[in-house]
């Protein structure tokens, strides 16, 4: 994340140094050296692709690690509450509670539930654990909230599929006919969202870095449009002052956009896998 931040910041600040203009004055020939690297959509797209790989690569690694440790689908340190604030039961023990409060993503995605989800949502579990928690908040595991550990090779092979499987909530019980089509719809929406995130990172950084240069070019163009020398001088003085203020604003934007790109990437990586998954 720090590498990403300083790389973007360096590229942003590089465009504030007028290398090309200085060489043009010295050599009397147009020069295009320098410029803002992040003012090109190719650069910002490459950064967004790197962020995309880190986001989902991190999610797959988290799933594989939880499979190896036997903690996949267990979140004993997370206590569910009902909508009225009453402490109670895990959403996994009461499917109707899940449906009523739209907490489909809170269903623990352990391997056993994939094979027999109906048994996983048995009503007697709700009655057993609704008022008291003999397992101290742990689900489907031993006293430490762990399940069966998986071989590292098998975990690495299974992690990408389980990561994709958890993109959308899938109670799949008791109304399979409704849940399965809805899972496909939600999966498509989540996949589209996964592509929109890097696209948003690309456009945000590119647009913010190119906007200041476009405004400066428009202001300089006002000087040329003046019909006389006196008019150009009269327009040029306020334009110079405005250009100086815009340059100061661009310095602030250079730091701000580097921070925002890093901050959003960090949020996307952190939210790649929900705690209960």
Protein Blocks (a to p, Z undefined) as FASTA:
>chain_A
ZZmmmmmmmmmmmmmpcfklmmmmmnopacfeejjfklpfklmmmmmmmmmmmmmmmmmm
mmmmmmmnopgoiafkbccddfkopacbdfklomklmmmnopmkmpccdfklmmmmmlmm
gfklmmmmmmpcfknopahiafnopacdddfklmmmmmmmmmmmmmpccfkpablmlmmm
mmmmmmmmmmmmmmmmmmmmmmmmmmmmmmmmmmmmmmmmmmmmpmbfklmmmmmmmmmm
mmmmmmmmmmmmmmmmmmmmmmmmmmmmmmmpcfkZZ
